[in-house]
């Protein structure tokens, strides 16, 4: 029997993927790396540590990665986060899941500060039992570590869970 819904929130319950893609495109541009919005869009759903190597050569990565991540975080929070909205019926979906007796655990590459904002946008503060962020995982998405961390935190094995979110295939 399913006891928990593991759900991403960023790009799954809130409409943020296009905003993330544009923030990454602008970030790379700021550092002199030209990429198209479509190229950035194809990488959305990955953690920044997985996305940056697609566009930055290994020789420059150690020097640039911290700067890229800090700049992107700053402009995303300042310029894009205020524009994020909930997908239609996201709260209703989570309420119906809860009404069925299923717990909700979030599993996201976002950080805890962003989760607080996203939960408020969806109106689901009162519905989430647990969450795992990139800080709880050894590797960011597309690796399954964040989902495993959420399962561990809520104390349920994978056979008792269903997952909803962004998944990649190689």
C-alpha positions in Angstrom: 0.0 0.0 0.0 1.2 3.5 -0.8 1.9 5.4 2.4 3.8 8.5 1.0 3.8 10.7 -2.1 7.4 11.9 -2.8 7.0 15.0 -4.9 9.4 17.6 -6.3 7.9 21.0 -5.9 10.1 23.3 -8.1 8.8 22.8 -11.6 6.3 20.2 -10.5 3.8 22.0 -8.2 5.0 25.5 -9.0 5.6 26.8 -12.6 9.2 27.8 -12.4 11.1 25.9 -15.2 11.1 28.7 -17.8 12.2 31.1 -15.1 15.1 28.8 -14.1 16.1 28.4 -17.7 16.2 32.2 -18.3 18.1 32.8 -15.0 20.8 30.2 -16.1 21.0 31.7 -19.6 21.5 35.2 -18.1 24.0 33.8 -15.6 26.2 32.2 -18.3 25.9 35.3 -20.4 27.1 37.4 -17.5 30.3 35.3 -17.4 30.8 35.4 -21.2 29.4 32.0 -21.9 26.8 32.2 -24.7 24.0 29.5 -24.6 20.6 29.6 -26.0 17.4 29.5 -23.9 16.6 26.2 -25.5 19.9 24.7 -24.3 19.3 25.9 -20.8 15.8 24.6 -20.8 16.9 21.1 -21.7 19.0 21.0 -18.5 16.3 22.2 -16.1 15.5 19.7 -13.3 19.2 19.0 -12.6 21.0 20.5 -9.7 23.4 23.3 -10.6 26.4 21.0 -10.0 25.1 18.7 -12.7 24.0 21.5 -15.1 27.2 23.7 -15.1 29.5 21.0 -16.5 27.3 20.8 -19.6 28.4 24.4 -20.5 31.7 25.0 -18.7 34.9 23.2 -19.6 36.6 21.2 -16.9 39.6 23.5 -16.9 37.4 26.5 -16.0 34.9 24.8 -13.8 36.6 25.0 -10.4 37.2 28.7 -10.8 33.8 29.6 -12.2 31.3 27.2 -10.6 31.0 29.0 -7.2 30.6 32.3 -8.9 28.0 31.0 -11.4 26.0 29.4 -8.6 26.0 32.5 -6.4 25.1 34.9 -9.3 22.3 32.6 -10.5 20.9 32.3 -7.0 20.9 36.1 -6.5 19.2 37.0 -9.8 16.7 34.1 -9.5 15.6 35.2 -6.1 15.5 38.9 -7.0 14.2 38.8 -10.6 12.3 35.5 -11.1 11.0 34.1 -7.8 8.4 36.9 -7.4 6.9 35.7 -10.7 6.5 32.0 -9.8 2.9 30.8 -9.5 1.4 27.5 -8.5 0.3 25.2 -11.3 -3.5 25.0 -11.5 -4.9 22.6 -9.0 -1.6 21.8 -7.2 -3.1 22.5 -3.8 -6.2 20.4 -4.7 -4.0 17.5 -5.8 -2.1 17.5 -2.5 -5.3 17.9 -0.4 -6.8 14.9 -2.2 -3.7 12.8 -1.6 -3.8 13.7 2.1 -7.6 12.9 2.2 -6.6 9.4 1.0 -4.4 9.0 4.1 -1.2 9.4 2.2 1.7 11.4 3.6 3.4 14.1 1.6 7.2 14.4 1.5 9.0 16.9 -0.8 12.2 15.9 -2.6 13.9 18.8 -4.4 17.2 20.2 -5.5 16.1 23.5 -4.1 17.3 24.8 -0.8 15.2 25.1 2.4 14.6 28.8 2.0 13.1 28.2 -1.5 10.9 25.4 -0.2 9.4 27.7 2.3 8.4 30.1 -0.5 7.2 27.4 -2.8 5.0 25.8 -0.2 3.5 29.2 0.5 2.8 29.7 -3.2 1.0 26.4 -3.4 -0.7 26.9 0.0 0.5 23.6 1.3 2.4 24.5 4.5 0.0 22.5 6.5 0.1 19.4 4.3 3.8 18.5 4.1 5.1 16.0 6.7 8.8 16.1 5.6 11.2 17.4 2.9 14.7 16.7 1.6 16.8 19.2 -0.1 20.1 19.2 -2.0 21.8 19.5 1.5 20.4 16.1 2.4 21.8 14.3 -0.6 25.2 13.2 -1.7 24.4 13.9 -5.3 21.8 16.2 -6.8 19.2 15.3 -9.4 19.1 13.5 -11.8 20.6 11.1 -9.2 17.9 9.6 -6.9 19.7 10.6 -3.7 17.2 13.4 -2.8 14.3 11.0 -3.1 16.2 8.4 -0.9 16.9 11.1 1.7 13.2 12.0 1.8 12.2 8.4 2.3 14.7 8.0 5.1 13.5 11.2 6.8 9.9 10.1 6.7 10.8 6.5 7.7 9.2 4.7 4.7 10.8 2.3 2.2 10.5 2.9 -1.5 7.9 0.1 -2.0 5.5 2.1 0.1 5.9 5.3 -1.9 5.1 6.9 -5.3 7.1 9.7 -6.8 6.1 12.7 -8.8 8.7 15.0 -10.3 11.4 15.5 -12.9 13.3 12.4 -14.0 16.0 12.0 -16.6 17.2 9.2 -18.6 20.7 9.0 -19.9 
